[in-house]
């Protein structure tokens, strides 16, 4: 393998990924993901739908095709079609798309057991569909559905099917491991046979093979590695590995392996992989596991203190998967295994300087929390420092002097707040739909009525507790704010959920006040 070889990436999140149980994308969501994949991430092609599914699906393809045409990317948009005479071709053409991935039967078992046809009859149907597509100006790639079983059980059928198609103008032959049954040795063998037999067609026109992996045995990425080694020119992926059953080969993992292990080129912009991963996570509702390679929340977090120490000295615990490469950064977890090195790295990033004795006391407190399975993040560390050392961070511009929140059955909660802003004290009360809502409304009254200022809008509010659900666990509240179209996220840590949210709010106000005073 060498860097002079380029591998095409065809992402099928919008088609095969949508076959994940419980996942259904809205037309506008499909458009947003299509734009991100083609424009930002740089995949070579996208498969966006199956023909004849629904009118809503057709509208989604129309919007994607319209955008792609306006931006010179229409030849990179593809739709799955079927051997159904003229129906799929007409549907695809009406949607504005010009590339059809024709689903043919790649195993005798599927051909005879599902279609109840002979190979010759199936070939005749395929040829009629392809001929019609070409008359309509629709380009054709061919899927050999269940190709993996075809090669394992009756390779002569596969070769006869191929022999009956190679005289046609087919752009690519796509080799799917439809049921995810292959291992890397079999992939190497079977694709090697295909490449050797059909490397040049009867008209001396090169034949291109794509490989489409499924992850039923957790071998999708390994099988991709084998497929490229054996001579495949294209690979199919999905963002976050979405797909039927156990899913498809994840885009981010495939990219990393192709670059780092096979040293081949792709057109992927690695720095945008994290963004598209979060976008698809949001639209699909399928959470990314924290330990998912490349995109998981925890994969660039060092836990053991010895690792932080090694990184400080010579990057001893780092590999080629540097977080900056994927638009992320390395973090050092705080817990019972942290050690002084992890604490120091986090304090340094926060700009906090402690004496050796103070650092020791903070470390002991974090170890104590770790023994209780408490979650301690870098954002939480100032609270831990304040709690242990009995003093706050450098003087705050805004201080919460006192507050009272009351609630009663049948009545709205009431909050009374006393706030100090740059040395001046203000008090206000307000009712709300909940205790924290009442508190925020009281603060908002102070800003509007007493200070004559705007107050940021709360756009998202999440609460988490450490694994294990202990009753004495700390609560972490993460609040997202919108301030003049700018997004701010602040965290609070406390044993009480409302108190944690209040701490997060005061932290946000101090961040903004600090910026205002610096202007």
Backbone torsions as a table, in degrees:
resi	resn	phi	psi	omega
1	UNK	NA	151.6	179.0
2	UNK	-156.2	165.6	-176.4
3	UNK	-71.7	-8.3	176.2
4	UNK	-79.5	-8.7	179.1
5	UNK	-97.5	132.1	-179.8
6	UNK	-114.0	133.2	178.5
7	UNK	-107.4	131.7	175.9
8	UNK	-80.3	141.6	174.6
9	UNK	-113.7	120.1	172.8
10	UNK	-110.2	116.5	-178.2
11	UNK	-95.7	133.0	-174.8
12	UNK	-117.4	25.4	179.4
13	UNK	-55.2	-41.5	-173.4
14	UNK	-77.3	-13.0	177.3
15	UNK	-113.7	-71.7	-177.8
16	UNK	-69.6	-35.3	178.6
17	UNK	-63.9	-30.5	179.8
18	UNK	-73.2	-10.1	176.4
19	UNK	-84.2	3.1	170.4
20	UNK	-61.4	137.4	-178.7
21	UNK	-56.4	125.8	177.3
22	UNK	85.8	1.9	-177.1
23	UNK	-104.8	128.1	174.2
24	UNK	-148.0	120.1	-176.0
25	UNK	-92.7	141.2	172.5
26	UNK	-76.0	154.8	179.9
27	UNK	-53.5	-43.0	-178.7
28	UNK	-68.7	-30.7	176.9
29	UNK	-67.7	-40.0	177.3
30	UNK	-61.7	-40.5	179.2
31	UNK	-63.7	-44.8	-179.2
32	UNK	-62.0	-41.9	179.6
33	UNK	-69.6	-38.5	177.8
34	UNK	-61.3	-44.4	178.5
35	UNK	-62.6	-42.4	-179.4
36	UNK	-64.2	-42.6	-177.4
37	UNK	-68.2	-44.2	-176.8
38	UNK	-80.8	-41.8	-172.2
39	UNK	-88.9	-42.0	-175.1
40	UNK	-93.6	-49.9	-176.8
41	UNK	-80.5	-34.5	175.5
42	UNK	86.8	27.9	173.3
43	UNK	-64.0	153.5	-175.9
44	UNK	-73.8	-38.2	-176.4
45	UNK	-146.4	157.6	173.9
46	UNK	-133.5	141.5	173.6
47	UNK	-104.4	118.5	-162.9
48	UNK	-108.7	-12.8	-175.9
49	UNK	-172.6	171.1	168.6
50	UNK	-107.8	136.6	-178.4
51	UNK	-64.3	148.9	170.6
52	UNK	67.8	17.8	-180.0
53	UNK	-72.7	-52.6	-177.2
54	UNK	-167.4	166.4	175.4
55	UNK	-67.1	-34.9	176.9
56	UNK	-62.4	-38.4	177.7
57	UNK	-65.7	-39.7	178.7
58	UNK	-63.8	-40.1	178.1
59	UNK	-62.7	-37.5	178.1
60	UNK	-64.1	-44.3	179.7
61	UNK	-65.5	-38.7	178.1
62	UNK	-60.1	-44.0	-178.1
63	UNK	-67.8	-39.0	177.8
64	UNK	-66.4	-44.8	-179.6
65	UNK	-63.6	-39.0	179.0
66	UNK	-63.3	-47.1	178.4
67	UNK	-64.3	-43.6	-178.0
68	UNK	-63.5	-39.7	179.1
69	UNK	-64.1	-41.5	179.6
70	UNK	-66.4	-22.7	-176.5
71	UNK	-112.8	17.3	175.5
72	UNK	67.6	29.8	-176.8
73	UNK	-124.2	15.4	-175.4
74	UNK	-64.4	-31.5	-179.8
75	UNK	-72.3	-1.6	179.5
76	UNK	-106.8	8.3	-179.4
77	UNK	-110.8	129.8	-175.2
78	UNK	-133.0	152.4	179.1
79	UNK	-130.4	138.8	176.3
80	UNK	-72.1	129.3	178.1
81	UNK	-124.2	169.5	-173.5
82	UNK	-125.1	159.0	177.5
83	UNK	-79.5	82.9	-173.8
84	UNK	-135.8	36.4	-179.6
85	UNK	73.1	-113.1	-176.6
86	UNK	-106.3	-9.6	-168.9
87	UNK	-61.5	-53.2	-177.8
88	UNK	-65.2	-41.5	-180.0
89	UNK	-59.8	-46.6	179.9
90	UNK	-62.6	-42.9	180.0
91	UNK	-59.7	-46.0	-178.1
92	UNK	-66.4	-42.8	179.8
93	UNK	-64.5	-41.9	179.3
94	UNK	-64.3	-27.0	179.2
95	UNK	-79.5	-7.9	180.0
96	UNK	92.4	-1.4	179.7
97	UNK	-85.6	156.0	-177.2
98	UNK	-127.6	8.8	-179.1
99	UNK	-131.7	123.2	-179.5
100	UNK	-114.1	132.6	171.6
101	UNK	-99.1	100.5	-171.0
102	UNK	-82.5	122.7	-176.3
103	UNK	-87.1	106.9	178.1
104	UNK	-110.2	165.5	-178.2
105	UNK	-88.1	112.4	-176.2
106	UNK	-90.7	5.9	176.1
107	UNK	-138.5	146.2	178.9
108	UNK	-60.1	-36.2	-179.2
109	UNK	-58.7	-44.5	178.7
110	UNK	-69.4	-41.0	-177.4
111	UNK	-62.1	-50.3	-176.3
112	UNK	-82.9	-37.4	-176.1
113	UNK	-78.1	-31.9	-178.2
114	UNK	-99.7	-44.2	-178.2
115	UNK	-88.4	-21.5	-175.2
116	UNK	58.4	42.2	179.0
117	UNK	-130.0	158.0	173.2
118	UNK	-80.7	165.9	177.2
119	UNK	-58.5	-41.8	-178.1
120	UNK	-62.7	-40.5	178.3
121	UNK	-66.9	-41.5	179.2
122	UNK	-64.6	-42.5	178.2
123	UNK	-59.8	-42.3	-179.8
124	UNK	-62.6	-40.7	178.0
125	UNK	-65.1	-43.1	179.4
126	UNK	-60.5	-46.8	-176.6
127	UNK	-63.3	-39.3	178.3
128	UNK	-63.2	-42.2	179.7
129	UNK	-65.0	-43.8	-179.1
130	UNK	-65.9	-42.3	178.8
131	UNK	-59.9	-43.0	178.6
132	UNK	-64.7	-42.0	178.9
133	UNK	-59.6	-43.3	-179.1
134	UNK	-67.5	-33.7	175.7
135	UNK	-64.7	-31.6	-179.4
136	UNK	-90.3	3.3	178.9
137	UNK	77.3	23.5	178.5
138	UNK	-102.4	123.8	178.9
139	UNK	-78.5	151.4	-172.2
140	UNK	-127.2	129.2	162.2
141	UNK	-108.1	155.5	-177.5
142	UNK	-120.2	124.4	169.7
143	UNK	-87.8	131.2	171.1
144	UNK	-99.8	82.8	-175.0
145	UNK	-57.8	136.4	-179.1
146	UNK	64.1	27.7	179.3
147	UNK	-55.3	-37.8	-177.3
148	UNK	-61.3	-45.5	176.1
149	UNK	-67.1	-35.6	177.6
150	UNK	-58.7	-42.7	-179.9
151	UNK	-71.7	-32.9	-179.6
152	UNK	-75.4	-36.4	-171.3
153	UNK	-101.7	-34.4	-174.5
154	UNK	-157.7	72.3	-178.0
155	UNK	-60.9	-25.6	178.7
156	UNK	-61.6	-35.1	176.3
157	UNK	-61.9	-46.5	-179.2
158	UNK	-60.2	-46.1	-178.3
159	UNK	-65.8	-38.4	178.7
160	UNK	-65.5	-38.8	176.5
161	UNK	-62.7	-46.8	178.2
162	UNK	-61.1	-44.8	-178.7
163	UNK	-60.3	-30.0	-179.2
164	UNK	-81.5	-2.6	-176.5
165	UNK	-120.4	-17.5	-168.9
166	UNK	-67.7	-13.0	177.4
167	UNK	-84.6	-7.2	180.0
168	UNK	-90.6	162.3	179.6
169	UNK	-85.6	77.9	178.1
170	UNK	-105.0	125.2	-174.3
171	UNK	-70.4	-45.8	-176.3
172	UNK	-144.0	147.8	171.3
173	UNK	-108.6	123.2	-174.3
174	UNK	-105.4	124.2	-172.2
175	UNK	-106.5	96.6	-176.9
176	UNK	-92.6	138.3	166.8
177	UNK	-90.1	74.8	-166.6
178	UNK	-55.2	-39.2	-178.0
179	UNK	-103.5	10.1	175.8
180	UNK	61.5	42.4	-171.8
181	UNK	-100.7	-10.8	-172.2
182	UNK	-87.0	156.1	169.1
183	UNK	-113.2	167.5	-174.9
184	UNK	-58.2	-34.7	178.9
185	UNK	-64.6	-41.2	179.0
186	UNK	-68.7	-40.1	177.6
187	UNK	-59.3	-46.0	179.1
188	UNK	-58.4	-45.6	-178.3
189	UNK	-65.4	-50.5	-172.7
190	UNK	-70.9	-43.3	178.5
191	UNK	-68.9	-35.6	175.2
192	UNK	-57.2	-41.9	178.1
193	UNK	-63.8	-43.4	-179.8
194	UNK	-63.2	-45.5	-178.2
195	UNK	-65.7	-44.0	-178.9
196	UNK	-63.9	-40.7	-175.8
197	UNK	-77.6	-32.6	-172.8
198	UNK	-123.6	26.4	-179.4
199	UNK	-61.2	-28.9	175.4
200	UNK	-136.0	131.1	-178.2
201	UNK	-80.3	-178.7	-176.4
202	UNK	-64.9	-24.6	179.0
203	UNK	-98.8	19.7	-179.5
204	UNK	59.8	28.3	176.3
205	UNK	-101.4	127.3	-177.2
206	UNK	-59.7	140.6	175.9
207	UNK	-105.2	129.8	-179.2
208	UNK	-102.5	135.5	178.0
209	UNK	-114.0	133.5	169.5
210	UNK	-106.5	151.4	174.9
211	UNK	-117.7	133.9	-177.0
212	UNK	-121.6	105.8	-174.5
213	UNK	-96.2	147.2	167.9
214	UNK	-119.4	155.8	-164.1
215	UNK	-107.6	28.1	-174.3
216	UNK	-58.5	-35.3	177.9
217	UNK	-103.1	16.8	-178.2
218	UNK	60.8	33.3	-177.2
219	UNK	-118.0	9.1	-174.3
220	UNK	-57.3	-48.1	-177.5
221	UNK	-69.3	-39.8	176.6
222	UNK	-62.3	-39.3	179.2
223	UNK	-68.5	-33.0	173.9
224	UNK	-61.1	-45.3	178.2
225	UNK	-56.4	-45.5	-179.8
226	UNK	-65.8	-39.8	-177.7
227	UNK	-63.6	-43.2	179.6
228	UNK	-67.6	-40.8	177.5
229	UNK	-59.7	-36.2	-177.4
230	UNK	-80.5	-9.1	173.7
231	UNK	121.7	5.8	176.5
232	UNK	-65.5	141.9	178.4
233	UNK	-96.7	-16.0	-177.9
234	UNK	-137.1	151.4	-179.8
235	UNK	-130.6	138.6	175.7
236	UNK	-99.3	138.3	-178.6
237	UNK	-136.1	173.3	165.8
238	UNK	-142.9	149.7	179.1
239	UNK	-67.2	131.2	-179.3
240	UNK	64.4	11.9	178.4
241	UNK	73.3	19.1	179.6
242	UNK	-59.8	150.1	177.9
243	UNK	158.4	175.3	-179.9
244	UNK	-59.4	147.4	176.7
245	UNK	54.9	-112.6	-178.2
246	UNK	-86.4	-0.4	174.1
247	UNK	94.3	-173.0	-176.6
248	UNK	-109.4	-176.7	177.6
249	UNK	-72.4	123.9	-177.7
250	UNK	-67.7	134.0	-177.7
251	UNK	-54.9	-49.2	-175.3
252	UNK	-63.2	-42.9	-179.2
253	UNK	-66.8	-41.7	178.8
254	UNK	-60.7	-45.1	179.8
255	UNK	-59.8	-46.2	-178.2
256	UNK	-62.8	-41.2	-178.2
257	UNK	-69.6	-42.6	179.5
258	UNK	-60.8	-41.1	-177.3
259	UNK	-76.1	-46.1	-170.4
260	UNK	-86.1	-31.6	-175.5
261	UNK	-102.3	-34.4	179.9
262	UNK	-104.9	-12.6	176.6
263	UNK	56.5	40.3	175.4
264	UNK	-104.9	163.2	-177.5
265	UNK	-94.2	147.0	166.9
266	UNK	-134.3	177.2	177.8
267	UNK	-103.3	16.7	-175.5
268	UNK	-75.9	134.5	172.1
269	UNK	-91.0	98.5	-174.0
270	UNK	-60.5	-31.4	-176.6
271	UNK	-65.7	-14.0	-179.3
272	UNK	-105.7	2.4	-178.3
273	UNK	-64.8	-38.0	179.0
274	UNK	-63.7	-40.1	-178.8
275	UNK	-64.2	-47.6	-177.7
276	UNK	-68.3	-30.5	177.0
277	UNK	-62.9	-45.4	179.1
278	UNK	-68.1	-35.4	178.7
279	UNK	-62.7	-47.2	-179.8
280	UNK	-68.2	-36.1	175.9
281	UNK	-58.8	-43.3	-178.4
282	UNK	-66.5	-47.2	-176.6
283	UNK	-72.2	-33.9	-176.7
284	UNK	-83.1	-27.3	-174.6
285	UNK	77.3	6.1	178.3
286	UNK	-97.0	111.5	-176.1
287	UNK	-68.9	143.3	175.6
288	UNK	-79.2	124.6	176.6
289	UNK	-57.3	140.7	-178.1
290	UNK	-57.6	-29.1	-177.9
291	UNK	-99.9	17.7	176.7
292	UNK	-65.7	124.8	-179.3
293	UNK	-53.0	140.1	176.1
294	UNK	74.9	-51.7	-170.2
295	UNK	-105.0	-14.3	-178.9
296	UNK	-65.3	148.5	-175.5
297	UNK	-61.3	-30.6	-171.1
298	UNK	-101.5	-1.5	-169.1
299	UNK	-73.3	-16.1	175.8
300	UNK	-111.4	29.2	178.4
301	UNK	-111.5	122.1	175.5
302	UNK	-89.2	132.1	-177.8
303	UNK	-101.1	-48.5	-175.8
304	UNK	-72.1	135.0	179.2
305	UNK	-60.0	-33.4	-179.8
306	UNK	-63.6	-29.6	178.3
307	UNK	-69.4	-42.7	177.6
308	UNK	-62.6	-39.9	178.4
309	UNK	-62.5	-43.5	178.7
310	UNK	-65.3	-37.9	178.2
311	UNK	-66.8	-37.8	178.3
312	UNK	-60.7	-36.1	-172.3
313	UNK	-87.5	-43.0	-176.2
314	UNK	-160.0	25.7	-177.6
315	UNK	57.5	38.3	-171.1
316	UNK	-70.1	-21.2	-176.7
317	UNK	-113.9	33.2	178.4
318	UNK	-118.4	145.6	174.0
319	UNK	-119.2	-165.5	-176.4
320	UNK	-69.0	-15.8	-180.0
321	UNK	-83.2	66.2	179.8
322	UNK	-73.9	135.8	-176.2
323	UNK	-60.4	-35.5	-179.0
324	UNK	-59.8	-30.0	178.9
325	UNK	-60.5	-30.9	-177.2
326	UNK	-109.7	22.5	177.5
327	UNK	72.8	27.2	-178.2
328	UNK	-128.0	-175.4	177.8
329	UNK	-139.7	155.2	179.5
330	UNK	-78.4	140.9	177.8
331	UNK	-125.7	158.5	-178.6
332	UNK	-122.2	112.5	-173.1
333	UNK	-67.0	152.4	178.1
334	UNK	-114.3	118.0	-178.2
335	UNK	-171.0	-164.8	-173.6
336	UNK	-68.4	-19.4	178.9
337	UNK	-99.3	7.5	-171.6
338	UNK	-62.2	-55.7	-173.8
339	UNK	77.7	170.5	-176.2
340	UNK	-64.2	-34.1	-176.4
341	UNK	-62.7	-43.7	178.2
342	UNK	-63.4	-42.9	179.9
343	UNK	-60.8	-46.1	-177.9
344	UNK	-63.7	-39.6	179.1
345	UNK	-62.7	-42.7	-179.9
346	UNK	-70.2	-40.6	177.0
347	UNK	-63.0	-39.1	179.8
348	UNK	-62.9	-43.1	-179.8
349	UNK	-66.4	-29.4	178.7
350	UNK	-85.6	-7.7	-178.4
351	UNK	76.1	21.7	179.2
352	UNK	-98.6	131.0	178.4
353	UNK	-114.2	123.6	178.9
354	UNK	-121.6	153.7	174.8
355	UNK	-73.2	162.1	177.4
356	UNK	-53.9	-39.3	180.0
357	UNK	-67.5	-41.6	178.7
358	UNK	-65.0	-41.3	178.5
359	UNK	-60.6	-39.3	179.1
360	UNK	-62.2	-43.8	-177.7
361	UNK	-67.7	-39.4	177.4
362	UNK	-64.8	-41.6	179.0
363	UNK	-60.7	-42.9	179.1
364	UNK	-62.1	-39.5	179.8
365	UNK	-65.9	-41.5	-179.5
366	UNK	-66.9	-38.8	176.9
367	UNK	-63.2	-39.4	178.1
368	UNK	-62.1	-43.6	177.6
369	UNK	-65.0	-38.4	179.0
370	UNK	-62.9	-36.6	177.5
371	UNK	-65.0	-26.4	177.2
372	UNK	-90.8	4.3	-176.2
373	UNK	67.0	28.6	175.7
374	UNK	-74.2	141.6	178.0
375	UNK	-90.9	119.9	178.8
376	UNK	-120.6	121.9	179.5
377	UNK	-111.2	171.9	178.9
378	UNK	-61.0	-37.8	179.8
379	UNK	-66.3	-26.2	179.9
380	UNK	-81.6	-19.4	-171.3
381	UNK	-56.0	-41.8	178.2
382	UNK	-57.6	-34.6	178.4
383	UNK	-66.7	-40.8	178.8
384	UNK	-64.5	-43.1	179.1
385	UNK	-60.6	-46.5	179.9
386	UNK	-61.6	-41.7	-178.7
387	UNK	-64.5	-40.4	-175.7
388	UNK	-77.5	-43.0	-172.2
389	UNK	-93.8	-4.1	175.7
390	UNK	63.0	29.3	170.3
391	UNK	-150.1	156.7	-176.7
392	UNK	-86.5	-175.3	174.1
393	UNK	-71.1	-178.8	176.7
394	UNK	-49.4	153.1	-168.3
395	UNK	-49.5	134.1	-178.2
396	UNK	-90.5	147.3	177.4
397	UNK	-78.0	-31.1	-178.3
398	UNK	-122.4	124.7	-177.9
399	UNK	-124.7	136.9	173.8
400	UNK	-87.9	106.5	-176.0
401	UNK	-77.7	-41.2	178.2
402	UNK	-167.9	158.7	173.7
403	UNK	-157.0	153.7	174.9
404	UNK	-132.0	129.4	176.1
405	UNK	-121.4	124.7	179.9
406	UNK	-119.2	147.6	176.0
407	UNK	-143.1	146.9	-180.0
408	UNK	-150.5	151.7	-178.0
409	UNK	-60.7	126.7	177.3
410	UNK	86.1	-5.0	180.0
411	UNK	-122.2	149.1	176.7
412	UNK	-72.1	142.1	176.7
413	UNK	-58.3	147.9	-179.9
414	UNK	-123.7	134.4	178.2
415	UNK	-123.4	134.8	171.8
416	UNK	-117.9	128.2	-170.7
417	UNK	-128.7	136.2	170.8
418	UNK	-116.1	120.2	-173.6
419	UNK	-125.0	137.4	174.5
420	UNK	-104.8	122.8	179.9
421	UNK	-120.4	109.0	-179.9
422	UNK	51.1	44.6	174.4
423	UNK	91.1	-12.3	179.3
424	UNK	-100.3	140.3	-177.3
425	UNK	-103.3	136.4	-179.4
426	UNK	-133.7	146.2	177.6
427	UNK	-130.4	140.7	175.0
428	UNK	-152.3	159.1	175.6
429	UNK	-129.3	156.2	179.2
430	UNK	-162.6	155.1	172.0
431	UNK	-99.9	156.0	179.6
432	UNK	-152.2	176.2	180.0
433	UNK	-77.9	-13.5	176.8
434	UNK	-155.6	175.0	-177.2
435	UNK	-61.9	-46.3	-178.9
436	UNK	-69.2	-37.9	177.9
437	UNK	-60.7	-41.0	177.8
438	UNK	-63.6	-40.9	178.6
439	UNK	-61.5	-47.3	-178.4
440	UNK	-63.6	-39.9	179.1
441	UNK	-62.4	-38.8	177.8
442	UNK	-63.8	-44.0	177.1
443	UNK	-62.2	-42.0	180.0
444	UNK	-60.9	-38.4	177.3
445	UNK	-61.5	-41.2	178.5
446	UNK	-60.5	-45.5	-177.5
447	UNK	-67.6	-40.8	-176.6
448	UNK	-79.6	-49.2	-172.0
449	UNK	-85.0	-32.5	-174.3
450	UNK	-103.0	-33.1	-177.1
451	UNK	-106.1	-15.9	-178.9
452	UNK	66.4	36.1	-177.6
453	UNK	-121.2	158.6	171.1
454	UNK	-79.8	155.8	180.0
455	UNK	-121.8	136.6	-178.9
456	UNK	-58.6	152.4	177.9
457	UNK	-95.1	134.8	177.4
458	UNK	-78.5	124.1	-178.1
459	UNK	-112.0	-20.4	177.8
460	UNK	-156.3	148.0	-174.2
461	UNK	-145.8	115.5	178.9
462	UNK	-127.3	143.5	-179.8
463	UNK	-125.1	134.4	176.7
464	UNK	-137.0	152.4	173.8
465	UNK	-122.5	158.2	-179.6
466	UNK	-62.4	154.7	177.4
467	UNK	-55.6	143.2	178.0
468	UNK	108.2	-23.9	174.7
469	UNK	60.7	37.3	-179.7
470	UNK	-69.3	145.4	-177.1
471	UNK	-67.9	-22.5	-179.8
472	UNK	-98.5	16.4	-178.3
473	UNK	-72.0	149.7	172.3
474	UNK	-74.4	153.3	177.5
475	UNK	-108.8	132.3	177.3
476	UNK	-107.3	122.5	179.0
477	UNK	-114.9	125.3	178.3
478	UNK	-113.2	121.5	-178.4
479	UNK	-118.1	133.7	176.0
480	UNK	-104.8	129.4	-176.8
481	UNK	-119.1	150.1	173.8
482	UNK	-112.8	118.3	-179.0
483	UNK	-126.5	104.2	-178.0
484	UNK	52.8	48.5	180.0
485	UNK	66.6	16.6	175.5
486	UNK	-110.5	137.0	-177.4
487	UNK	-95.4	128.4	175.5
488	UNK	-122.0	140.3	174.8
489	UNK	-125.7	128.3	178.1
490	UNK	-130.1	155.1	-176.7
491	UNK	-125.4	147.9	173.3
492	UNK	-129.0	148.7	-177.4
493	UNK	-131.6	123.7	179.1
494	UNK	-165.0	168.1	177.7
495	UNK	-75.7	-17.8	-178.1
496	UNK	-112.6	134.5	-175.4
497	UNK	-63.0	-45.3	-179.6
498	UNK	-64.4	-41.2	178.7
499	UNK	-63.6	-39.2	178.5
500	UNK	-63.0	-42.1	179.2
501	UNK	-65.9	-38.0	178.9
502	UNK	-65.5	-42.4	177.0
503	UNK	-61.0	-39.9	178.1
504	UNK	-62.4	-39.3	-179.7
505	UNK	-66.4	-46.2	179.7
506	UNK	-64.3	-35.9	177.3
507	UNK	-62.4	-43.4	179.1
508	UNK	-61.7	-43.8	-179.2
509	UNK	-62.6	-38.8	178.8
510	UNK	-68.8	-36.4	177.0
511	UNK	-61.3	-45.3	179.6
512	UNK	-68.2	-41.3	-178.9
513	UNK	-63.3	-38.9	179.1
514	UNK	-62.1	-40.7	179.0
515	UNK	-67.0	-42.1	-179.3
516	UNK	-61.8	-43.1	-177.5
517	UNK	-69.9	-24.0	180.0
518	UNK	-79.2	-19.4	-178.0
519	UNK	-70.4	NA	NA
